């Protein structure tokens, strides 16, 4: 049996929540680092990289309580941003065209120094190199095409993760090989479909697929995996967390609260995750 772990977006508090989930599951005998493949989107690309590289869930959890002066809290009206991106995509001929329209907004936005942002991502990854089982998603800001980076792509890991985390209108797009890339979450919260070649799939998703109109419904991806014979469990979206620390996805000061919330949620989801980890059933953890 092969296993995949899929980690979705959710900002800096989403990273912390996912770290808490990993630690909580580990405490219940489920070690996500044992998966064969890791799919990471946006914030999830950071945690997916760390887990794929074998960083212990306990270490990921503890890191959320350490000072992180390199992290900043962008002054962004999240609701206003989502509305602006929704306006940009109106009139699009299809989903890819909608993403390209959002990409145009992302490319023209004045949102800081790309090198400073890259430095933040590099600090988060702490010198890790490409794990062979890692898949990182991003979106080509010009064409709207979804791209998947892995260790065979010939690009720097930091650039791949920075591209996946480049929230349009919040952080600068990332230039790789002359192309401009933005957040993989512009196409899907988690890109769970990329785990379709595995028998057991654990999806960790701190935010709702309905958080943005530009996002593919996670339910549809899970349904497709299940129809293809995969055994799937979704940990989250945790609605209680979303109305607390998750409501401030870009606030580093809420990292500790988010990590504790993820750990607590994992305790409630552990039985269902264990069933799928053992390739026995398909279910949603309680939201």
Residue frames as qw, qx, qy, qz and C-alpha x, y, z in Angstrom:
[[0.000, 0.887, 0.462, 0.000, 0.00, 0.00, 0.00],
 [0.402, 0.228, -0.021, 0.887, 1.25, 3.49, -0.84],
 [0.207, -0.777, -0.493, 0.332, 0.31, 6.55, 1.20],
 [0.290, 0.471, 0.125, 0.824, 0.12, 10.23, 0.38],
 [0.221, -0.642, -0.454, 0.577, -0.25, 13.26, 2.63],
 [0.220, 0.613, 0.363, 0.666, -1.83, 16.36, 1.09],
 [0.306, -0.522, -0.391, 0.694, -1.42, 19.68, 2.90],
 [0.222, 0.777, 0.461, 0.368, -3.49, 22.71, 1.91],
 [0.242, 0.459, -0.085, 0.851, -3.16, 26.46, 2.22],
 [0.468, -0.746, -0.474, -0.003, -4.00, 28.70, 5.15],
 [0.001, 0.902, -0.178, 0.393, -1.37, 31.36, 5.75],
 [0.208, 0.493, -0.701, 0.472, 1.16, 31.47, 8.56],
 [0.566, -0.231, 0.541, -0.578, -1.43, 30.26, 11.06],
 [0.922, 0.215, -0.114, -0.302, -2.27, 27.46, 8.63],
 [0.535, 0.467, -0.660, 0.245, 1.35, 26.31, 8.80],
 [0.162, -0.349, 0.697, -0.605, 1.09, 26.25, 12.59],
 [0.791, -0.018, 0.239, -0.563, -2.28, 24.43, 12.55],
 [0.873, 0.320, -0.349, -0.119, -0.90, 21.76, 10.24],
 [0.299, 0.449, -0.730, 0.419, 2.16, 21.38, 12.46],
 [0.459, -0.233, 0.561, -0.648, -0.20, 20.89, 15.39],
 [0.902, 0.148, -0.031, -0.405, -2.17, 18.27, 13.45],
 [0.687, 0.420, -0.582, 0.115, 1.04, 16.41, 12.59],
 [0.028, 0.376, -0.737, 0.562, 2.10, 16.45, 16.23],
 [0.653, -0.106, 0.373, -0.650, -1.36, 15.39, 17.45],
 [0.912, 0.226, -0.220, -0.262, -1.53, 12.47, 15.03],
 [0.481, 0.454, -0.689, 0.296, 2.01, 11.44, 15.94],
 [0.276, -0.324, 0.649, -0.630, 0.98, 11.33, 19.60],
 [0.812, 0.070, 0.327, -0.478, -1.72, 8.85, 18.57],
 [0.682, -0.147, 0.688, 0.200, 0.69, 6.59, 16.70],
 [0.646, 0.665, 0.348, 0.138, 0.29, 8.06, 13.20],
 [0.412, -0.544, 0.281, 0.675, 3.56, 9.35, 11.78],
 [0.560, 0.781, 0.162, -0.223, 2.87, 11.40, 8.66],
 [0.007, 0.758, -0.576, -0.307, 6.58, 11.44, 7.77],
 [0.512, -0.105, 0.845, 0.114, 6.15, 7.76, 6.79],
 [0.655, 0.631, 0.263, -0.323, 4.10, 8.69, 3.70],
 [0.713, 0.138, 0.464, 0.508, 5.45, 7.92, 0.23],
 [0.263, 0.466, 0.336, 0.775, 4.34, 11.20, -1.34],
 [0.138, -0.602, -0.413, 0.669, 3.62, 14.70, -0.03],
 [0.222, 0.617, 0.448, 0.607, 1.56, 17.28, -1.94],
 [0.281, -0.516, -0.353, 0.728, 1.91, 20.85, -0.70],
 [0.172, 0.698, 0.419, 0.554, -0.07, 23.92, -1.68],
 [0.130, -0.830, 0.033, -0.541, 0.68, 27.42, -0.38],
 [0.423, -0.658, 0.490, -0.385, 1.22, 27.19, 3.40],
 [0.957, -0.098, 0.243, -0.128, 0.97, 23.43, 3.01],
 [0.757, 0.553, -0.266, 0.223, 4.03, 23.44, 0.78],
 [0.036, -0.705, 0.560, -0.434, 6.13, 24.50, 3.78],
 [0.690, -0.329, 0.536, -0.359, 4.84, 21.73, 6.05],
 [0.953, 0.288, 0.046, -0.083, 4.88, 19.17, 3.23],
 [0.511, 0.674, -0.459, 0.272, 8.55, 19.96, 2.60],
 [0.247, -0.588, 0.628, -0.446, 9.41, 19.58, 6.27],
 [0.845, -0.114, 0.421, -0.310, 7.53, 16.30, 6.70],
 [0.885, 0.455, -0.099, -0.001, 8.89, 14.90, 3.45],
 [0.352, 0.681, -0.540, 0.349, 12.41, 15.75, 4.64],
 [0.709, -0.170, -0.647, 0.222, 11.77, 13.77, 7.83],
 [0.035, -0.380, 0.389, -0.838, 11.51, 16.66, 10.27],
 [0.193, -0.269, -0.899, 0.287, 9.86, 15.24, 13.39],
 [0.233, -0.701, -0.503, -0.448, 6.27, 16.41, 14.03],
 [0.548, -0.683, -0.327, 0.356, 7.27, 17.26, 17.60],
 [0.435, -0.218, 0.121, 0.865, 9.92, 19.65, 16.27],
 [0.031, 0.442, 0.492, 0.750, 7.47, 21.26, 13.85],
 [0.404, -0.756, -0.500, -0.123, 5.07, 21.83, 16.72],
 [0.560, -0.578, -0.183, 0.565, 7.63, 23.32, 19.08],
 [0.386, 0.092, 0.259, 0.881, 8.87, 25.69, 16.38],
 [0.084, -0.690, -0.494, -0.522, 5.50, 27.44, 16.37],
 [0.496, -0.822, -0.265, 0.088, 6.15, 28.75, 19.87],
 [0.614, -0.251, 0.066, 0.746, 9.58, 30.21, 19.15],
 [0.101, 0.779, 0.014, -0.618, 10.04, 33.87, 18.22],
 [0.619, 0.348, 0.540, 0.451, 9.97, 34.36, 14.45],
 [0.066, -0.707, -0.018, 0.704, 11.15, 37.90, 13.81],
 [0.147, -0.141, 0.673, 0.711, 11.55, 37.10, 10.10],
 [0.064, 0.549, 0.808, 0.204, 7.77, 36.72, 9.79],
 [0.075, 0.041, 0.056, -0.995, 5.68, 39.81, 9.12],
 [0.238, 0.536, 0.767, -0.259, 1.98, 40.53, 9.25],
 [0.141, 0.212, 0.454, 0.854, 0.94, 42.21, 5.99],
 [0.250, 0.365, 0.391, -0.807, -1.69, 44.89, 6.39],
 [0.154, -0.057, -0.766, -0.621, -4.26, 43.31, 4.12],
 [0.609, 0.095, 0.282, -0.735, -8.03, 43.55, 4.06],
 [0.252, -0.062, 0.952, 0.161, -8.62, 39.84, 3.41],
 [0.423, 0.575, 0.662, -0.229, -12.32, 40.24, 2.60],
 [0.295, 0.831, -0.075, -0.466, -11.57, 43.16, 0.31],
 [0.065, -0.497, 0.772, 0.390, -8.80, 41.22, -1.39],
 [0.361, 0.181, 0.914, 0.048, -11.05, 38.23, -2.03],
 [0.410, 0.745, 0.418, -0.320, -13.68, 40.51, -3.53],
 [0.153, 0.782, -0.373, -0.476, -11.08, 42.20, -5.75],
 [0.163, -0.276, 0.899, 0.300, -9.83, 38.84, -7.01],
 [0.411, 0.437, 0.791, -0.119, -13.40, 37.70, -7.61],
 [0.348, 0.823, 0.104, -0.437, -14.05, 40.86, -9.64],
 [0.002, -0.626, 0.635, 0.452, -10.90, 40.26, -11.67],
 [0.224, -0.055, 0.952, 0.200, -12.07, 36.78, -12.67],
 [0.502, 0.533, 0.509, -0.452, -15.58, 37.80, -13.72],
 [0.571, 0.707, -0.124, -0.398, -16.30, 37.25, -17.36],
 [0.173, -0.489, 0.825, 0.226, -13.63, 34.60, -17.72],
 [0.683, 0.231, -0.481, -0.499, -14.25, 31.94, -20.33],
 [0.877, -0.136, -0.460, 0.014, -13.07, 29.10, -18.08],
 [0.714, -0.677, -0.051, 0.171, -11.20, 28.41, -14.85],
 [0.719, -0.035, 0.125, 0.682, -7.79, 28.80, -16.43],
 [0.192, 0.627, 0.216, 0.724, -8.74, 32.19, -17.90],
 [0.474, -0.836, -0.175, -0.214, -10.04, 33.24, -14.48],
 [0.775, -0.469, 0.026, 0.424, -6.70, 32.36, -12.92],
 [0.548, 0.270, 0.193, 0.767, -4.84, 34.29, -15.61],
 [0.089, -0.795, -0.215, -0.560, -6.96, 37.36, -14.84],
 [0.664, -0.745, -0.039, 0.055, -6.12, 36.99, -11.16],
 [0.791, -0.106, 0.119, 0.591, -2.49, 36.55, -12.17],
 [0.315, 0.622, 0.169, 0.697, -2.57, 39.88, -13.98],
 [0.403, -0.857, -0.055, -0.316, -3.67, 41.53, -10.75],
 [0.840, -0.471, 0.050, 0.265, -0.98, 39.66, -8.84],
 [0.702, 0.202, 0.130, 0.670, 1.78, 40.74, -11.21],
 [0.143, 0.682, 0.126, 0.706, 0.79, 44.41, -11.11],
 [0.570, -0.786, -0.227, -0.072, 0.34, 44.62, -7.33],
 [0.241, 0.661, -0.466, 0.537, 2.92, 46.62, -5.36],
 [0.838, -0.490, -0.113, -0.212, 3.46, 44.22, -2.47],
 [0.608, -0.701, 0.361, 0.097, 7.07, 44.42, -1.39],
 [0.120, 0.697, -0.679, -0.199, 10.52, 43.17, -2.27],
 [0.926, 0.133, -0.286, -0.209, 10.63, 39.70, -3.89],
 [0.540, 0.369, -0.654, 0.380, 14.07, 39.00, -2.42],
 [0.250, -0.332, 0.568, -0.710, 12.93, 39.84, 1.10],
 [0.847, -0.041, 0.084, -0.523, 9.99, 37.50, 0.67],
 [0.826, 0.289, -0.483, 0.026, 12.27, 34.76, -0.66],
 [0.185, 0.428, -0.691, 0.553, 14.43, 35.18, 2.44],
 [0.612, -0.232, 0.383, -0.651, 11.39, 34.49, 4.64],
 [0.944, 0.132, -0.136, -0.270, 10.70, 31.24, 2.78],
 [0.612, 0.433, -0.597, 0.284, 14.37, 30.23, 2.96],
 [0.149, -0.405, 0.640, -0.635, 14.33, 30.76, 6.72],
 [0.813, -0.099, 0.197, -0.539, 11.20, 28.63, 7.08],
 [0.939, 0.243, -0.232, -0.080, 12.85, 25.77, 5.19],
 [0.546, -0.726, 0.418, 0.009, 16.10, 26.04, 7.16],
 [0.011, -0.611, 0.747, 0.261, 18.42, 24.69, 4.47],
 [0.743, 0.119, 0.644, -0.136, 16.34, 21.66, 3.49],
 [0.063, 0.318, -0.696, -0.641, 16.93, 20.17, 0.04],
 [0.661, 0.090, -0.326, -0.670, 14.40, 18.62, -2.35],
 [0.554, -0.101, 0.793, -0.233, 12.85, 15.44, -0.88],
 [0.015, 0.070, -0.844, -0.532, 12.17, 12.90, -3.62],
 [0.004, -0.459, -0.888, -0.024, 8.54, 12.37, -2.61],
 [0.014, 0.576, 0.332, -0.747, 7.51, 16.04, -2.60],
 [0.243, 0.516, 0.579, 0.583, 5.13, 17.73, -5.06],
 [0.102, -0.481, -0.272, 0.827, 4.67, 21.51, -4.79],
 [0.315, 0.670, 0.619, 0.260, 1.88, 23.32, -6.63],
 [0.087, -0.461, -0.005, 0.883, 1.81, 26.81, -8.11],
 [0.496, 0.719, 0.485, -0.043, -0.04, 28.68, -10.85],
 [0.439, 0.138, 0.309, 0.832, 1.52, 30.37, -13.88],
 [0.039, 0.598, 0.355, -0.717, 0.37, 33.97, -13.39],
 [0.178, 0.372, -0.399, -0.819, 0.26, 34.68, -17.14],
 [0.355, 0.015, -0.800, -0.483, -1.37, 31.54, -18.53],
 [0.693, -0.274, 0.180, -0.643, -3.35, 30.43, -15.48],
 [0.804, 0.140, -0.572, -0.076, -1.92, 26.94, -15.87],
 [0.761, -0.590, 0.233, -0.131, -1.41, 24.81, -12.78],
 [0.545, 0.560, -0.603, 0.162, 2.19, 23.64, -12.43],
 [0.883, -0.467, 0.035, -0.031, 3.66, 20.97, -10.18],
 [0.238, 0.753, -0.584, 0.190, 7.28, 21.21, -9.10],
 [0.937, -0.344, 0.053, 0.015, 9.28, 18.27, -7.79],
 [0.557, -0.621, 0.412, 0.365, 12.90, 17.22, -7.40],
 [0.638, 0.187, 0.564, 0.490, 13.16, 16.58, -11.14],
 [0.267, 0.907, 0.325, -0.012, 12.06, 20.09, -12.14],
 [0.649, 0.254, 0.015, 0.717, 15.55, 21.54, -11.96],
 [0.065, -0.767, -0.014, -0.638, 14.61, 24.55, -9.84],
 [0.138, 0.261, -0.661, 0.690, 15.56, 25.60, -6.35],
 [0.301, -0.456, -0.827, 0.132, 13.30, 24.29, -3.60],
 [0.099, -0.455, -0.355, 0.811, 13.01, 27.76, -2.03],
 [0.191, 0.148, -0.360, -0.901, 11.78, 29.20, -5.34],
 [0.334, -0.258, -0.836, -0.351, 9.19, 26.43, -5.72],
 [0.289, -0.526, -0.710, 0.368, 7.80, 26.95, -2.21],
 [0.045, -0.371, -0.102, 0.922, 7.93, 30.74, -2.55],
 [0.249, -0.037, -0.572, -0.781, 5.89, 30.45, -5.75],
 [0.366, -0.389, -0.839, -0.105, 3.37, 28.17, -4.05],
 [0.306, -0.567, -0.545, 0.537, 3.03, 30.70, -1.20],
 [0.134, -0.031, 0.159, 0.978, 2.78, 33.84, -3.38],
 [0.147, 0.642, 0.700, -0.275, -0.74, 34.86, -2.42],
 [0.278, 0.494, 0.393, 0.724, -1.96, 37.21, -5.19],
 [0.172, -0.808, -0.182, -0.534, -2.26, 40.76, -3.95],
 [0.685, -0.727, 0.039, 0.008, -0.39, 39.96, -0.74],
 [0.598, -0.501, 0.463, 0.420, 3.06, 38.76, -1.81],
 [0.289, 0.651, -0.446, -0.542, 5.00, 39.28, -5.05],
 [0.949, 0.288, -0.025, -0.127, 4.85, 36.71, -7.80],
 [0.603, -0.515, 0.538, 0.285, 7.96, 34.54, -8.17],
 [0.574, 0.690, -0.333, -0.290, 9.97, 34.50, -11.37],
 [0.680, -0.272, 0.666, 0.139, 11.36, 31.12, -12.41],
 [0.498, 0.100, 0.701, 0.501, 12.87, 30.58, -15.83],
 [0.012, -0.034, -0.344, -0.938, 11.37, 33.82, -17.12],
 [0.382, -0.495, -0.658, -0.420, 7.83, 32.84, -16.04],
 [0.215, -0.346, 0.388, -0.826, 5.86, 34.43, -13.21],
 [0.476, -0.257, -0.840, -0.043, 4.18, 32.17, -10.65],
 [0.382, -0.429, 0.239, -0.783, 1.64, 32.70, -7.89],
 [0.452, -0.208, 0.712, -0.495, 0.00, 30.76, -5.09],
 [0.145, -0.038, -0.953, -0.265, -1.13, 27.23, -5.93],
 [0.119, 0.425, 0.755, -0.485, -4.22, 28.01, -3.87],
 [0.311, 0.381, -0.146, -0.859, -5.45, 30.20, -6.72],
 [0.498, 0.122, -0.703, -0.492, -6.50, 26.93, -8.36],
 [0.766, -0.305, -0.546, -0.147, -7.26, 24.60, -5.45],
 [0.549, -0.755, 0.224, -0.281, -7.12, 24.64, -1.66],
 [0.668, -0.481, 0.568, 0.006, -5.12, 21.42, -1.62],
 [0.504, 0.523, -0.600, -0.336, -4.79, 19.82, -5.09],
 [0.672, -0.237, 0.658, -0.242, -5.76, 16.47, -3.58],
 [0.871, 0.449, 0.029, -0.200, -6.14, 15.08, -7.11],
 [0.352, 0.720, -0.595, 0.061, -2.34, 14.91, -7.32],
 [0.342, -0.363, 0.822, -0.275, -2.45, 12.01, -4.86],
 [0.833, 0.198, -0.014, -0.516, -4.57, 9.90, -7.19],
 [0.687, 0.376, -0.622, -0.012, -1.81, 7.35, -7.66],
 [0.052, 0.290, -0.807, 0.511, -1.91, 6.29, -3.99],
 [0.424, -0.339, -0.831, -0.123, -4.11, 3.83, -2.13],
 [0.406, -0.693, -0.506, 0.315, -4.39, 5.86, 1.09],
 [0.244, 0.512, 0.060, 0.822, -4.60, 9.66, 1.19],
 [0.337, -0.653, -0.484, 0.476, -4.66, 11.95, 4.25],
 [0.202, 0.644, 0.214, 0.706, -5.69, 15.50, 3.38],
 [0.362, -0.516, -0.426, 0.649, -4.94, 18.20, 5.97],
 [0.143, 0.547, 0.385, 0.730, -6.93, 21.32, 5.10],
 [0.207, -0.328, -0.516, 0.764, -7.17, 24.21, 7.59],
 [0.251, 0.321, 0.039, -0.913, -9.38, 26.43, 5.42],
 [0.628, 0.435, 0.578, -0.287, -12.66, 25.84, 3.66],
 [0.438, 0.186, 0.629, 0.615, -12.67, 25.30, -0.12],
 [0.104, 0.819, 0.514, 0.234, -15.38, 27.98, -0.24],
 [0.398, -0.644, -0.113, 0.644, -13.02, 30.61, 1.19],
 [0.035, 0.529, -0.325, -0.783, -12.45, 32.02, -2.30],
 [0.745, 0.506, 0.186, -0.393, -14.42, 31.82, -5.51],
 [0.435, 0.680, -0.557, -0.194, -11.21, 30.98, -7.38],
 [0.239, -0.403, 0.867, -0.171, -10.79, 27.72, -5.50],
 [0.582, 0.013, -0.733, -0.351, -11.69, 24.25, -6.70],
 [0.747, -0.444, 0.121, -0.480, -13.97, 22.46, -4.23],
 [0.099, -0.445, 0.875, -0.161, -12.02, 19.98, -2.14],
 [0.712, 0.100, 0.561, -0.410, -15.13, 17.82, -1.96],
 [0.777, 0.556, -0.115, -0.270, -14.93, 17.25, -5.72],
 [0.313, 0.623, -0.714, 0.065, -11.29, 16.19, -5.55],
 [0.362, -0.251, 0.823, -0.358, -11.98, 13.79, -2.70],
 [0.797, 0.289, 0.325, -0.419, -14.97, 12.34, -4.56],
 [0.671, 0.614, -0.382, -0.163, -12.77, 11.70, -7.60],
 [0.052, 0.508, -0.834, 0.209, -10.11, 9.98, -5.49],
 [0.559, -0.045, 0.704, -0.435, -12.73, 7.81, -3.85],
 [0.804, 0.446, 0.068, -0.387, -14.37, 6.94, -7.17],
 [0.543, 0.614, -0.572, -0.031, -10.96, 5.79, -8.40],
 [0.886, -0.148, -0.433, 0.077, -10.68, 3.40, -5.46],
 [0.310, 0.408, -0.496, 0.701, -8.60, 5.53, -3.11],
 [0.535, -0.608, -0.556, 0.188, -9.10, 5.52, 0.64],
 [0.200, 0.513, -0.044, 0.834, -9.28, 9.14, 1.82],
 [0.382, -0.706, -0.510, 0.309, -9.67, 11.06, 5.04],
 [0.186, 0.683, 0.039, 0.705, -9.87, 14.85, 5.29],
 [0.467, -0.448, -0.472, 0.599, -8.63, 16.42, 8.51],
 [0.014, 0.430, 0.082, -0.899, -10.51, 19.70, 8.55],
 [0.144, 0.526, -0.154, 0.824, -11.50, 22.23, 7.55],
 [0.355, -0.377, -0.686, 0.512, -11.77, 22.96, 11.27],
 [0.049, -0.761, -0.387, -0.518, -14.57, 25.50, 11.48],
 [0.539, -0.800, -0.193, 0.181, -13.85, 26.39, 15.12],
 [0.609, -0.287, 0.178, 0.718, -10.23, 27.17, 14.26],
 [0.308, 0.450, 0.428, 0.721, -11.31, 29.23, 11.25],
 [0.221, -0.852, -0.305, -0.363, -13.33, 31.51, 13.50],
 [0.601, -0.759, 0.038, 0.248, -10.44, 31.94, 15.95],
 [0.432, -0.557, 0.439, 0.558, -6.73, 31.88, 15.01],
 [0.493, 0.247, 0.685, 0.477, -7.60, 30.92, 11.45],
 [0.190, 0.905, 0.380, 0.002, -9.44, 34.20, 11.02],
 [0.072, -0.932, 0.290, 0.207, -6.01, 35.88, 11.13],
 [0.960, 0.191, 0.104, 0.178, -4.10, 33.75, 8.62],
 [0.570, 0.616, -0.164, 0.518, -1.29, 36.27, 8.16],
 [0.348, -0.825, 0.234, -0.379, -0.73, 37.09, 11.85],
 [0.575, 0.298, -0.704, 0.290, 2.43, 35.39, 13.19],
 [0.206, -0.352, 0.564, -0.718, 1.30, 36.24, 16.71],
 [0.814, -0.078, 0.161, -0.553, -1.42, 33.59, 16.48],
 [0.543, 0.382, -0.741, -0.097, 0.95, 30.75, 15.57],
 [0.012, -0.170, 0.883, -0.437, 0.94, 29.19, 19.04],
 [0.579, 0.172, 0.422, -0.676, -2.85, 29.30, 19.30],
 [0.730, 0.396, -0.324, -0.452, -3.14, 27.73, 15.84],
 [0.365, 0.346, -0.861, 0.081, -0.70, 24.94, 16.69],
 [0.236, -0.026, 0.805, -0.544, -2.59, 24.05, 19.85],
 [0.678, 0.298, 0.167, -0.651, -5.88, 24.07, 17.93],
 [0.641, 0.412, -0.579, -0.290, -4.43, 21.72, 15.31],
 [0.144, 0.241, -0.919, 0.277, -3.13, 19.35, 17.95],
 [0.431, 0.109, 0.629, -0.638, -6.53, 19.24, 19.66],
 [0.718, 0.377, -0.104, -0.576, -8.35, 18.67, 16.39],
 [0.461, 0.395, -0.787, -0.113, -5.99, 15.82, 15.50],
 [0.166, -0.111, 0.881, -0.429, -6.89, 14.05, 18.73],
 [0.621, 0.302, 0.408, -0.597, -10.52, 14.02, 17.64],
 [0.692, 0.542, -0.271, -0.392, -9.66, 12.92, 14.10],
 [0.117, -0.546, 0.828, 0.049, -7.03, 10.29, 14.97],
 [0.630, 0.077, 0.755, -0.164, -9.29, 7.24, 14.84],
 [0.693, 0.654, 0.230, -0.199, -10.55, 8.03, 11.35],
 [0.266, 0.809, -0.506, -0.138, -7.08, 8.88, 10.11],
 [0.367, -0.390, 0.844, -0.035, -5.75, 5.62, 11.52],
 [0.749, 0.320, 0.547, -0.194, -8.42, 3.69, 9.61],
 [0.626, 0.773, -0.054, -0.092, -7.31, 5.19, 6.30],
 [0.030, -0.759, 0.650, 0.016, -3.62, 5.00, 7.20],
 [0.476, -0.175, 0.860, -0.054, -4.27, 1.27, 7.56],
 [0.244, 0.145, -0.688, -0.668, -6.14, 1.29, 4.21],
 [0.078, 0.262, 0.939, -0.210, -9.50, 0.27, 5.60],
 [0.132, 0.742, 0.635, -0.170, -12.07, 2.97, 4.93],
 [0.224, 0.373, 0.225, 0.872, -12.90, 6.37, 3.47],
 [0.276, -0.774, -0.554, 0.135, -14.25, 9.16, 5.66],
 [0.101, 0.737, -0.076, 0.664, -14.19, 12.79, 6.70],
 [0.358, -0.173, -0.618, 0.678, -12.88, 13.72, 10.10],
 [0.100, -0.810, -0.562, 0.134, -15.50, 15.70, 12.00],
 [0.317, 0.527, 0.085, 0.784, -15.38, 19.33, 10.96]]
